[in-house]
Amino acid sequence: MRILGFESSCDETGVALVDASGPGVPRLLGHALHSQIEMHQAYGGVVPELASRDHIRRVLPLTEAVLAQAGLPLGDVDAIAYTRGPGLAGALLVGAGVAVSLAMALGKPVHGIHHLEGHLLSPFLSADPPEFPFVALLVSGGHTQLMRVDGVGRYDLLGETIDDAAGEAFDKSAKLLGLGYPGGPALARLAGQGDALAYRFPRPMLHSGDLDFSFAGLKTAVLTQVKRLAHARPEGPATSHLADPLTEQQKTDVAASAQAAIVEVLVKKSLAALKTTGLRRLVVAGGVGANALLRQQLDAACARAGVRVHYPELHLCTDNGAMIALAAGLRAQAGLLDTAAGAAYRFDVRPRWPLADLEPAST
């Protein structure tokens, strides 16, 4: 079964084609991705209306590019998948509308896929794919979760953030330092030049006794430190009002110290989840999974604990169509998809859709 997948949940337009024939992991036949980062940089963040319009411009040329990579005509596609949620409503509707329209025109089945399930399963496209069962650390945008994964569609939530996610902590700390969009990668690059021991930021809920996360307090601590360094009044509302700018060394040290705090919490909570479940395999997925310090410290900690750790390929850490097509392919192999054409030509999107609410079979 050849599945064409569309991802349009936020600021990347992704299209991919996988071959899910046979019992093995679906094989990636082609994929293409367009990032809207440059367009949104002028606004300091994603503008939903602009994101939706850009998805409309990009999705069909990307589809043509993927089919050309695979050397297949559109008529050879057996099924189509799209991101149903969570994400920006208008952006999701672009991918859903294109996917359902193509499926209807071709008389093929179409499936709405959970964005986070795509991230969760994306390491199966890597050169070192995992095996079930495993613990998954899902760190994508506004989501930070630890899951026990026993198979496709068999997910048990172990812990999650109660406020800001790790990605939001990266982005908000970057904004406090005056870094551009996207903030997370910019802060990580700056942190590489700084002293991670310069400032002792809190490690929220590190000793809470559970597997939940909280990063809102860390953001506040970074704000307080930036104000202190800049000799600003404590009640100053934002860095734009600071009396004196930070030196470059202060910025790099704050960045390094903030990154160290976030990474330490993620690593120790992940190891705690492995101990709690007794599992010996960890999967890391989502955009923050590309962070070099996180990978370095997880690799070292898991090696000491005798645990295998798996990541997506770096180019598949951010949102992409490959993970959506893959998730559909794995669900098809597990018998969790209705393969009848026309079964879901009426569609909706779910901008808010907890992974815990995911049904074992698509609707």
N, C-alpha and C positions, 0 to 999 in steps of 0.2 A: 504494500500500500504506500503510495507516494502522497505525502501531505504537505500542502502549501500553508505556511503560517505567517500571520500578520501581527505585529506589535506596534501599538500607537497610544500607549497609556499616558505618556507625558511628553518628553522633549526629544525622543528618538523615534524615527520611523524605521522599522525593521521588517524585512521579508526574508523568508528562508524556505527551502524545500528539503524534506528528509524522506528516506526510504525506510519504512517500518516493516518491510516484508521479512518473514522469518523470525526466529526466536531471539536473535541477538539485539544489541542496542541499535536503535534506528541510526542510519548512516546519513550524514549531512551531505547533500548533493550540491548545494549552493546557498549562499546567503549574502545579503547586502544591507547596509545600515547607513542612515543619514542622521547626524547629530545636529541639533538646533542650537548648540552652545553659543556659537558666534552671534546668532540672531538675538538671543536673550541677554547677552552680556551687557548691552547698553542699558538694560532695565534692572540689572542686579538680581534677576531671578526669572522664572518661567512666567510668561504672559499667556494665559490659557487660550485666548482667542487667536493670537498669533501662532501658537503651537498647532491648533486645529487646522488653520488655513495652510500651514506648511506641510502637514501630513497629507492634505489633499493634493498638493503639488507634487509630492515626492513618491507616493505609494505606487502608482502605476509604472513610472520609469524604473523603480527598484524591482518591481515584479518582473518586468521584461529582462532586467539584468540578471536576476536569479535564474530564470528559465534558460537564458543564454548560457550561463555558467554550467547548468546541468545538461544542456544540449537536448532539452525536451520541449515539445509544444505544450501549451496550456491544456489541451485536451487530454494529455497523458496523466494529469493530476487526478488522483482518486478521491481526495477529500481535502477540505479547507478548514483551517483553524484560525481563531483570532483571540486577542485578549479581551475578555468580557469585563474584567475589573481586577483589582481596584485601580483607580487612576482618575484623570481629569475627564469629566463626562463628555465634553465636546470632542476631545482627542480620541477617546474610546469609540465614540460613534463613527468616526471616520473609518477606522479599521474594521469595525463590525459591519458597517454599511457596504464597504467594498467586498469583504469576504462573503457576506450573504448574497450579494448581487451576483458575484462570480459563481458561487455554488448553484444558485438558482438557474443561471444561464447555462451552466454545464450539466445540470441535473445530478450534482454530486452532494454528498452529505457535508454539513458544516457544523463546527463545534466551538462553543465559547469556552476559553481556557482561563483559569485563574493565574493572574500575573505572578503571584508569589510561588505557586506550584511550578511555574516555568523556571524561576530562579532556583528553587529547591532541587530540581532535577537536572539543572544545566551541567553539573560536573560529569554526568554520564556521557557528555560529548568530548570529554578531555582524553588525553593520551593515557591517563591512569584512572579509569572510571571506578566508582565505588561498588560495593555489593551491599544488599540489604542484610540485616538491619543496621542502622547507624544513627548517631546523633547529628542533627543539622543545626548549625549556627546560621541563621538567616538575617543578614544585615543589609537591608535594601531600603534606601530613602527613609521614610518615616516608620520603618518596621525594624525592630530588633527582637528576635524570637529564638528560643531553643526548642527544637522538636525532636521527638523520637519518631523515626521513620522505619516502618516494618515492611513497606512495599508501596507500590504506586497507589495513591489514594488512601493509604493507611498511616495517618499522621496523628500524633499525640502531643499536644502542646505541653511543654515542661515549664516554660517561663517566658515572659515577654516584658517589654518596657511599660512602665506605668505612667510615663510622661514623654519626654523627649527621647527619640531613638539615637543610636550612635551616629548615624549619618547626619541627623539634625545637629548634634553636638559639634561635629566637624564643621558643618556649614555656618552655624551661628558663631562659633569661635572665630572662624575665618572672617566673618563680617565685622566682628568687633576689632579685628586687626586691620581692617580696611582692605582686605584681599578681594579679588574679583570673583565673579561667578564662572564655573561652579566652585564653591568654597572649599569643599573637602579635599580635592586633589591639590588645590593651591596651598592649603595649610600643610598637607603632607610634604609637599616640595620644600616649603619654607622650614619645616621642622627638621629636615635633614641637615640643616646648617646650624642648628641650635643645640643647647644643653638641656637635656630632658630632666636634669636634676635641679635646674635653676629655681623652679617654683614648685612647691608641693601642693598640687591641686587635689581635691577630694576624690576618692574612689567610691562613688555612691553605691550603696547596698552590697558592697563587697562581702560583708560579713552578716548579711541579713538572714542567712540560714535557708533561703529559698533560691530559686533560679530566675527571679525577676530582675529587671534592670531599671535604672533611673539616671538620666543624664541632665535633667533640668538644673540641678544644683551645681553641676560642673560648669555649665554655661554661666551661671551667676558668679561663680568663683573667678572665672576668667574675666568677666566684666569688672569685678571689683579690683582685680590685680591690674588690669589695664588702666583703670581710673587712678589707682594709687601711683603707678609709675608715671602717669602723665600729670600728676599733681592737680587733678581735677577735684571739684567739690563732689562729695559722695552722692549728692542728689542729682548730679548731671545725668540727663536722660539718655544720652547716646554718645558714641565716640566722636561724632562730628562736633560736639560741644566741648571736647577736652581742651584744657588750657594749653598744653604743650604736647607735641607729637612724640611718639615713642621713637627711640633709636632703632636702627635696623637690628642690632644685636638683641635688644629687648624683645622685638617682635619675633625673632627666630627662637629665642628662649621660651617665650610664652607659647608659641606654636608647638615646640618640641615637648614642653611639659604637659600641655593639654592633650596632645596625641598620646603620650605615654600613659596618661590616666585612663583614657578611653580604651586603649589596647589592653592594659592590665586587667581591667574589669572583664572585657570580652574573653580574654584567655582564661582567667581563673574561673569564671562562670562556666565556660565550655568544659573545662576539666572536671568541675563539680558535677556537671550533667552526665559526663561519661562515668564518673564514680557512682552516681546515683542509679543509673540504668544498668551498670555492669557491662556496657558495650565497649568495643575496642576499635571503633571506627568513627571518625568525625568528618563531616562534610561542611564546608564553608561556602556560602553562596550569597550573591548580591553585590552591589557596587562597592561597599566597604571591604569586601573580600579581596579587592585588588590592592589594598594598602600593603606596602612592602614591610613595614614594621610588624603589622599583625601577622602576616605570613611567616616572617622570621621567628617571632616569638612563639607562635603556635607550633611551628615545625620543631623548635627546640623543646618545648614543653611536652609535646606528644611523643617525641623520640625518647625523652626521659621516662615517660609513663608506658612506653611500649604500645602506643596507639598509632594507627594509620590515619593520616589526614589527607583529604582530597579537596581540590579547588577546581573551579571552572578555568578554562584558558582565559588569559587576561582580556582578550578581545570579546569574551562572552560574559564578563562580569557585569557590564552595564546592560540596560534593557536591549533586547535584540529579538528578531523573529525566530532565530534558531531554537531558543528555549521554548517558545510557544509551539512550534511544529514538533519538537522533541516530546514535550509533555503530551501532546495529542497522540503521537506515535506510541509512547509507552502506555497510555491509557487504552489505546486500541489493542495492543498486544495483551493487556491484562483483561480484555473483555469488558471494559468500562465505558465504551462509547457505543452509541446507537449508530450503526453504519447505514441506516436506511436513508436514501435521498429524500429531501423534503421534510424530514422529521423536525427541523428547527429553522425553517425559513422565516418564521416570525422571531424577532430577536429583541433583546434589551441589553443594557449595560448596567454594571453595578459599580459605581464609583467608590462605594464603601462595601467591602466584602471580606470579612475576616476569613482567614484560611480555615479556621475551625468550623466554619459554616459550609465548607465545600462538601458537596454531595459526592458519594462514591462514583456515580455515573453522571454524565453531562445532562443538562436539561435543555 
